[in-house]
Amino acid sequence: MKKSGLYIAIGVIVFIGMVVYSTLGLRRHRVEVCMEFNGRTNCRTAAGETPERARTAAIQNACALISSGVGDSIACQNKPPVSMKTLD
């Protein structure tokens, strides 16, 4: 009975280690993007495993707060950013 408990404890520790490692590994690149839409401006920072994913997430987050509805959100996301900074 004691061996099975030890194996379970080791398994839990390995699992937690894998989750922490994979979570931290996804945030290698940070980007700050400022978007302007319909006279409103918003800047957001996002992180991702690639610069492009971080940029996309930052654009989506910025546009979510300055647009209303799906159509406006898509139109905002299709515009080029007003500014973009890499925060690596």
C-alpha positions as CSV (number, residue, x, y, z in Angstrom):
1,M,0.0,0.0,0.0
2,K,2.9,2.4,0.8
3,K,4.4,1.9,-2.7
4,S,1.2,2.9,-4.5
5,G,1.0,6.0,-2.4
6,L,4.6,6.9,-3.3
7,Y,3.9,6.4,-7.0
8,I,0.8,8.5,-6.8
9,A,2.7,11.3,-5.1
10,I,5.5,11.2,-7.7
11,G,2.9,11.2,-10.5
12,V,1.2,14.3,-9.0
13,I,4.5,16.1,-8.6
14,V,5.5,15.3,-12.2
15,F,2.1,16.4,-13.5
16,I,2.2,19.7,-11.6
17,G,5.8,20.3,-12.9
18,M,4.6,19.7,-16.5
19,V,1.7,22.1,-16.2
20,V,3.9,24.8,-14.7
21,Y,6.6,24.3,-17.4
22,S,4.1,24.3,-20.3
23,T,2.3,27.4,-18.9
24,L,5.5,29.4,-18.5
25,G,6.8,28.3,-21.9
26,L,3.7,29.8,-23.7
27,R,4.6,33.3,-22.6
28,R,7.9,33.8,-24.3
29,H,6.9,36.9,-26.2
30,R,5.1,40.0,-24.9
31,V,3.7,42.7,-27.2
32,E,1.8,46.0,-26.4
33,V,-0.5,47.1,-29.2
34,C,-2.6,50.3,-29.5
35,M,-5.6,50.2,-31.7
36,E,-7.9,53.0,-32.9
37,F,-11.5,52.5,-34.1
38,N,-14.3,55.0,-34.5
39,G,-12.4,57.7,-32.8
40,R,-11.6,55.6,-29.7
41,T,-8.1,54.3,-28.8
42,N,-7.1,51.5,-26.5
43,C,-3.8,49.8,-25.7
44,R,-3.4,46.3,-24.5
45,T,-0.5,43.9,-23.6
46,A,-0.6,40.2,-24.4
47,A,1.8,37.3,-24.3
48,G,2.1,34.2,-26.5
49,E,4.4,31.5,-27.7
50,T,5.2,33.4,-30.9
51,P,5.3,37.2,-31.5
52,E,2.5,36.8,-34.0
53,R,0.2,35.1,-31.5
54,A,1.0,37.7,-28.8
55,R,0.3,40.5,-31.4
56,T,-3.0,38.9,-32.4
57,A,-4.1,38.5,-28.8
58,A,-3.2,42.1,-28.0
59,I,-5.2,43.3,-31.0
60,Q,-8.2,41.3,-30.1
61,N,-8.1,42.5,-26.5
62,A,-7.8,46.1,-27.5
63,C,-10.5,45.9,-30.0
64,A,-12.9,44.2,-27.6
65,L,-13.1,47.4,-25.5
66,I,-13.5,49.9,-28.3
67,S,-15.8,48.1,-30.6
68,S,-19.4,47.0,-30.2
69,G,-20.7,43.8,-31.8
70,V,-19.1,41.2,-34.0
71,G,-19.0,43.3,-37.2
72,D,-17.2,46.2,-35.5
73,S,-14.8,43.9,-33.7
74,I,-13.8,42.2,-37.0
75,A,-13.4,45.6,-38.7
76,C,-11.3,46.9,-35.8
77,Q,-9.1,43.8,-35.9
78,N,-8.5,44.2,-39.6
79,K,-7.0,47.7,-39.2
80,P,-3.3,48.1,-38.6
81,P,-2.2,49.0,-35.1
82,V,-1.5,52.6,-34.3
83,S,1.5,51.5,-32.4
84,M,3.2,48.2,-31.4
85,K,6.0,47.6,-28.9
86,T,7.8,44.3,-28.2
87,L,8.3,43.8,-24.5
88,D,10.5,40.7,-24.5
